Amino acid sequence: MQPKQIHELKILDLSTVLAGPSVGTFFAELGAQVLKIEHPVFGDVTNSWRLPNEQNLSQQSAYYSSVNYQKEKRKLNFQDPKDYSIFLKELADTDIVLMNFKKGDDVKLKLDEQTLWEHKPGLIIGKITGFGSDTDRIAYDLILQAETGFMSMNGNPNSEPTKMPVALIDVLAAHQLKEGLLLALLQKQKYGQLVSVSLYDAAICSLANQASNYLMAGHIPKRIGSLHPNIAPYGEIFRTKDAKQITFAIGSDQHFEKLVNFLGLAELATDPQFSVNIERVKNRTTLFDLLEPVIAQKTCSEICSSLIELNVPVAQIKALDEVFTEDAAQKLVRSEQIGTQHTKRVTQIAFQIHDSNT
C-alpha cells in the first residue's frame, strides 16, 4: 500500500501535557491536519501551568502553547454518546490517533486499540505511557528523571540531586514516538498498528555513555556539575575579564594544544600531567587552577572569536534573552495568532531536507 504524503494525513491528538502534544505539533508543522480533542471541562492540564504574570485565564498558557501549534481544537466528552458519535465521524478518515491515557481509561472511554480498529481498520495508534502499559502508575517528567538516574547525576558535588530545567524525558519520548510513527507510515499496512513508547524506556535508552560507563566499567556517576567524567577540560566554567562566563569542550589532545598555545601556556601541552586526556581528567583541578587566572585577563569576545577561528570548542554561557537575540535562534521561532493572543514557541523540526537537484 502506497504511503500517503504528510500533507494528506489526518491526525487526532487526544493526548495532554507535553510528549504527546509535541508529536501532534511535529506533524502539524509538516503540513498534516491535526485535530486536538480535549475534555470540555478539564481540557489540557498544561493550560493551568502558568507563570505568575500569566493572569489572563482566557488566553493559552505559554506552556500549553509550546506544543500545540497549528492544531484545530475541539471539546468533546467521550462519555457523552453524542460527543462520542462526533468523534467516530472524525475517526472515519483519520490516519493516526495520539493518546496518553492512564491504564484502563482508554477502555472506559472506548478508545482502546481494539475498539478503534473495529471502527477504523488500518488506523495507526501512537500511545505514550509512563512506566509501560501494564501499570497505572502516574508519571511526570520529574518522576522519571528521579527513577532513571538523571537526577542523581545532575547537580554540583555539594548540591542535592537536581532535575533538568526542561522536561527532557517527555521530549525524548516524543522523539521516539515520532520515529516509530514515521516507520509505521512508511510500511503502511491494511491492518492497524500500535506504536507505544514509555517515558521509562525512553529515559533508560537515553543514558548513552553514562550507561556504558556503568555497564562496562562499574562507574556510578557522581554529581560533578557540568564536568564530563571522561574528558577534561570539559564543562569547567571560567569568568572572563568582562565578567562573562565561558566553558570549553576540549575533546582531543589537538584541541588542548591549541587552547594552551592561545593562552600563552604552551608548556602545558607537553607536561605529563596534561599531555593526554586521561591525565587531564586525573589532574583537572590543578589544570583549572592554571587556566583560570590567564582566562580572567582576556575578554569573552577575544577568547571566543580567536578559539572559534582555531576550531577549538568554546562557548559563552548565555541566558535565554541572549540566546534569542541570535538570528539562528529566531529562525526557529514559530508564531500563531489565537484570537487576540499572539503565541510563540520553537519549532519541533530541527532537520532540513535538500533534494539532490537543488
N, C-alpha and C positions, 0 to 999 in steps of 0.2 A: 504494500500500500504506500503510495507516494505521500511523504510528509507534507503538511501544509506549510506555507510561508508564515513567518512570525506575524505579519500584519493581518493574516486571515484567522488567527487564533482568538478564541473567546475564553476567558478565564473568570471563574467565580472565586473570589477571595473571601472565605469565611473565617479567616484567621484574625488574631488580635495580637497586640503588643508589638514586637519588633521583627523577629525572624521571619514568620510567615508573610506579614505585610510587605517586607522588603523584597521578597521574591515576587509578589504581585507587582510592585513598583518596577522591578527589573524588566518584567515582560511588558509592562505599560510603556516604559521608555523605549523598548524595541519596536513598539507600534501595535502590540496586541490590544484588544478590547478587554479591559479589566473592570469587572463589576464587584465592588466591595459591599458585602451584605453584613449589616450589624443589627443587633437587637434594638428594638425601638426605645427601650428604657435604659439598658445598661451600656449599649454602644461598645466602643473600644476603650478599655480602661486607661490607655495612654492619653486620652483626651482630658483626663483628670490629673495627669502628671505635669504640673505646671511650675514654672519659675515664679518667685514672689511677685514679679512685675507683670505676670500674665493674668490680669484681673478680669478681662472681658470673657466671660464664660460662653458667650455666643460665638466666639471665634475658636478655631482649631488651636490646640496647644502646639508649641514648636516640636515637642517630641513626636506627637501624632503626625505632624506634617512631614517629618523626616523620612517616613517610609510609606506615605500614602499619597503619591504623586500621580496625577493624570488618571485617576480612577473615577468611574461613575459610582455614586454612593446610593444605597437603598436600605431602608429599615424594614426588616421582616422578623416576625416571631415564628419560628419553625413549629412551635406547639399550637399555633393558630391554624386550623385547616385551610382557611382562605389564603393566608400568607404562604403556607407550605405548597399550595397549588400554584401560586405565583412563582415560587422557587422552581418547581418542576418544569414550568413552561420555559424558564430561563435555562434550565439544565439541558433542555432538548437539543440545543445547538452549541453546547459548551464542550470544550476540549479538555480543560484542566480545572479541577477544583482543589483549592488550597484550604487546609484546616489545621488547627492545633487544639482540638478539644481534649479535655482530660478523659481518662479511661471511662467508658460507659456512656458518656454524654452523647457521643455520636449515635449510639444505638437508641438512646432515649429520644433523640431528636429525629430519628430516621434518616441519619446522614452517614451511616456506616457504609463501607465499601460495597458489601453485597446488595444492600438496598439501592444504592446509587447505580450500580451496574445493571440492576434489573430495569431501571428507568432509562439508562443510557449505556448500552454496551459499548465497549471501546473507550470509555472515559478514563483519563489519567488522573489519579488522585495523588496529590502531594501532601504528606502528613508529617508534622513535626510534633515530637513528644519530648518530655523532659528526660526521663530515665528509661525509656523504652515503652513498648506497647503493653507490657504485662504488669505495669504498676500505675497507680493513680497518684503517686507522689507529686505534689506541686513543685515545679521547678522554675525559679527565676535565675537570671544570669549570675547573680551573686552566689546563689547556692551551688551552681555548677563550678564557678571559679574556686569555691571552697573545697568541694568534693573531689576535684580532679587535679589538685596540686598547684594551680596557678597562684592562688593567694599565698600559699606557703613559701613560694619562691619570690614573691613580689614585695618590695619594700626595702628599706635600709637595714643594715645589721642591727640597729638598736630600736627599730620600729616593730609594731605589731604586723602580722600578715595583712597585706593591703590588696584590695580589689583594683582592677584596672579601671580607668575612668570612662571607658567605652564598654558597652555590653558586648564584648568581643566574642563570647561563646555564642550568643544569638547570631552575630554577624557570620561567624564561621559555619554554623549550622545552616544558615540561609544559603551560603555559597555551596555547601554540599547538596542541598535540595535543588538548587538551580542546575547543578551539573547532572544530577540524576534525572531531572525532568527533561533536560535537553537530550539526554541519551534515549529516554523513553519516546520522545518525539521523533528522534532520528530513526528509531526502529519501530515506528508506529505499527501496532498490531490491531487486528479486528477485535480482539478481546481486551478487556480492561487491564490497566496496570496500576499497581500501588507503589509509589516511591516514598519510603519513610526514612526519616532521619531523627535520631535522638540528640538532644543537646549534649548528653553524656558522651556518646560515641564521637561526636564532632570535636568535643574538647580533648578527649584522650588522643584522637588521631592528630591533633594539632600540637602535641607536646614535642614532636620532632626531635631535635638534637638533645633536648633535656631528657627525653625518654630513653634515648640510646645511651646517653651518659650513665644513666642508672642501670639499664638493662645489660649493658656490656661491661661497665666499669664499677658498678655498685655505688656510683656517686649520687648522693642525695643533695640536691641543690639547696643552698642556704640563701638567705636574703642578703644580697650584695648590691642593692641599689641598681644602678644602670650598668654595672660592670658585667663583663662577659666571663663565664667560668673557664673558657678555653683560649681567650685572646687578650693581649694587652699591648699597648694601651687601647682600651675599647670601652667607652662609656664613662671614663673619668670625666668629671666636669671641672673646667678651668674658667677663671674670671679674667677678662682682658683689661687692658689699660682704661678703656672707656666703659667699664662696668657691665659689659655684655658677658653672657655665658656661652661657652663653646664646648664641643666634645669631638673626639676622634674615633674612627673605626679602623685601626691600623691592622689590617688583615694579613699583611705579609712583611717579610724582612725588608723588601724593597721599599714599601711604604714607610717603614720605620727609618730607614736610612735617609730618605728624602726629608722626612719630618725633622730629624735632628740636624741635618745639614742646614735646613732653612733656619732653624733656631740658633745656629752657631754652636751646636753641641755635637759636632761630627764624631768626636771620640767615643760617644756612647754606642755608635753603630758597631764598633769592634770590641767593646767592653764585654767580657764573658758573661756578666750579669744580664746583659740586654741584647746580645748579638743575634739570638734566635728567640722565637716566640715563646717556647716553653720556659726559658729562663726569665723572660719578661713577665710571664704570668707569676712565677715564683717570687719575683722581686718588684712587683708592680707598685708597692707603696714607696719603696726607695726611688723608683723611676718617677713617680708622681712628684715627689719632693724635689727632684732635679728639674723637671719640666715647668712646674708651677711658677717660680719666680721669673723665669725668662718669658713665659707667655704673658704674664702680668705687665710686661713692659711694652707690649705691642697691642694695637687696636684690633678689634674684631674684623673689620673690613680688610685690614692689612694681612692678617693671618689667613682669613678665608679666601680672599682673592688670589693670594700667592699659592696656597696649597692646592686650591682647585685647579689652577694652571698647571701644577705639577702632578695632577691626578692622585692626590692624597685625600682620602675620605675625611672630610671635616664638615662641621655644621654649626651654625648658630642655633641655640635653643630658643625657639620662638613661641610666644603665646598666640592664641588664635587671631587676635586682632592684627598681629604681624603676619601670620600665615595668609590671611585673606586680603592683604594688600598686594599680594603677588598675582600677576596676570595668569600664571599657570593654575593657581588655585581657583581664581574667579571663573575660569573657563569650565570648571567642573560644578559650578553652582547652577541649579535649576529653579526657576521661579514659576509660580502659578497663582493666578488671581482666583480666590474663593469668595464670591460675593464682594464685600468691601475689604476683605483681608488679602494683603499681599504676602504670600507664603514663599519660603525659600528652604532649600535643602541641597545636599550634594548628591550628585548622580550615583546610581547604582552600577554604572558601567564605566570601568576604567580601561577596557581594551579598545583597540582600534583595528579595523579590518581594511586592508588595502588590496584591491584587485591587481593582478599581475600586469594588466594593460593600462594602469593609471600611473 
